[in-house]
Amino acid sequence: MTKVVNRTLLYTQRFAIHLVTYKEGHAVPHHFDLVENGQYYKLNIVIVKPKEGGVFQTDGLIFSMMDRLFFFRPDLFSHHVTKIIRGKRIVLSFAFHLNAKAA
């Protein structure tokens, strides 16, 4: 599997922003983003769509728009990205961890 480039733009206990580049040949398997407590939300904005493949899929969305903006609960719903056949996928990801208790 190809390397993913994950640039952290901001990170706190309750909020994070990442710029993630997925290269050709990469796929993200089905998974949940586990948290110990609270609710976890993600808003993913697809900045660059691959020419083929690299489709985000989930079992539950809060909302999506134009196949580029996805707001969902990664702690509750399985999600994945299909294999990128041609091109790359760049995502600006905002993560919100609500009601998180301090460690």
C-alpha positions, 0 to 999 in steps of 0.5 A, spaced: 500 500 500 502 506 498 504 512 503 499 517 506 501 524 507 498 526 513 499 534 515 497 536 522 495 543 521 492 544 528 491 539 534 488 540 541 484 535 545 477 536 542 479 539 535 484 537 529 485 539 522 489 535 518 491 535 510 491 528 508 494 526 501 492 519 499 496 517 493 494 512 487 494 505 489 492 506 496 485 504 499 482 505 506 479 499 509 473 499 513 474 501 520 471 505 526 475 511 529 474 509 536 474 514 542 474 512 549 468 517 551 464 523 548 462 524 541 466 524 535 465 528 529 468 529 522 467 534 516 471 531 510 472 536 504 475 533 498 480 538 495 482 533 489 478 527 487 482 522 483 480 521 476 478 514 478 477 510 484 478 513 491 470 513 493 469 515 500 463 510 503 460 510 510 454 506 513 451 513 516 452 520 514 449 526 517 450 530 511 454 530 504 454 535 499 456 534 491 460 528 493 466 532 496 463 534 503 462 529 508 459 530 515 459 524 519 460 520 526 466 515 525 466 513 532 459 510 530 459 508 523 464 504 519 467 508 513 472 506 508 475 509 501 475 505 495 482 503 492 485 509 488 486 507 481 488 513 477 490 520 480 490 522 488 485 524 493 487 530 497 482 531 503 482 537 508 479 533 515 476 537 521 475 532 527 471 534 533 471 530 539 465 533 544 464 532 551 471 529 551 474 528 558 481 530 560 485 524 561 
